[in-house]
């Protein structure tokens, strides 16, 4: 029984990681309608930025977060304005552009690090909470709490603030939103910046857990895309609970079936959900089709 | 008369041209193409392997070269199988390389050696581990270093001769968990380990496979933990190895001994886990230069030469194996007196030196598939933030002892 609860806890904490990485991606996916292939690499850039702040400037990674996230917001806004905005009416070109950014970010970090793997000193990641024989890593608990907090804060922002309402309006219908006087371009800028900042938060909080390599972003992004589609396009609670579901499925199937098959199992469930409910578990029905419609 | 003179003149001119051409080719250095990743995420070890080659070449050139010619190393950057072919094409066609050496990525070695065969060039492999490279029977492929099976054999022998006695357990009472990354590399080693342990009478309580890019490996650790093994052995890469060790620490999984294969003995693992946690963990890997001079004659000279040229300690032990591999190639060229593929192959077939003749402790004797049968990895242990050689016995410095196998 103790093992069962340990797997349950590890699944929930893994789900927290998936949720944290997916929320920003889902926001961009849902609002700007861009499949941002570079989102994993933005997480990677944030991880290296945090590593730099901690190792060379002596800043605690959890404090570095407050430096890295705003920087990533500015970075994301700049990418949106300079690279993606000019391609606004070329959805396919935008996808290619984000793929180009992926290669650019990866290779830039490769050139700078020569591929050396780096890790923060063990002191940041060695705290373990132990209760009644159940064990949980302290840094993973922080990630889970952050994902939960961010999900609630983002829901509040989208429901109760004017920029949030503008984002929701653009999610529902870009043209109607424009007719209502919403500055769609500025909403894109804000959303892309916000999505990038959330990737920055994820990167900073994940730095104490993983060994950094220029390719680490790719490890997160496959799961994140699955979470976004499973949870529902543009839905913050969808990304949050989708992440938890994928985390739990992965943990239980890894332990009770076979660790080598765990990804295959959650992809089977992912495909099944797509067949039964294409809008995802918590997405607005029909939202998945909006991106395919000609919009101006 | 005029005709006779003319034909004599022609013959003389031809002979002169031929002798000039021979003299020109002899004056040219022997160019050796090193196929490795020199850019991208794998470049760190590619560079390190090339440093080993360069040290052996410098050493030979200081003695006047080989067969009257100096040696020159040219780099061919290849991180993927297609790049391996392109690098060989360029180095053979454009740069006129007469030999190829490589490659610590087996998949690259596979295609690059095949491409080298089209130019009738020897592919002298020093660092690829996949067993099937020699099984192909390519007439130009010769491997001077250890391969996957050697790692499995040494890990089983070290458990039997070193760890079991240290744990005061009979091998037949020993419970072993074998963990491996799920590509052909980790899987083939794990399968052989299982066979060897079972032959020795040890109880293999489980074999676990994981993806080396997985972002969570708690399930793998909980499975192993529930089997309560005495020894946990892992084959993988740096990121998954570090994540597994971190998860073991978080989950309080403390087998009596931990052994890692192929990675885990560099600063990257030290960075990730810290000296305190690593204390006592053993690693089966390429020989390190700290071993005794009786086991690896020239190891300390190699270390001094490395520090002198690169102003730092070796980044990874792969370079010393590459250095020794290059020494063997140079000896084969000297014995052949020529650079042609057939003559080098014939000379290599005759090479016969007992173990402990090179800095790595290797000897040289190729089997009929041209795999060196006298090249083996060694075992090191983390002690106070450094790795020290602890197996085989005659490689161990007199002041070194096995420490703290049991986890705290």
Interface residues (C-beta under 8 A of the other chain):
Chain A: X3 X6 X7 X10 X14 X17 X110 X114 X115 X116 X117 X118 X119 X121 X122 X123 X125 X126 X128 X130 X135 X136 X137 X209 X210 X211 X213 X214 X215 X216 X218 X219 X220 X223 X247 X250 X251 X254 X255 X258 X259 X260 X262 X263
Chain B: X39 X40 X41 X42 X43 X44 X47 X182 X208 X209 X210 X211 X213 X214 X215 X216 X217 X218 X219 X220 X222 X223 X226 X238 X239 X242 X243 X246 X249 X250 X251 X252 X268 X271 X272 X273 X274 X276 X277
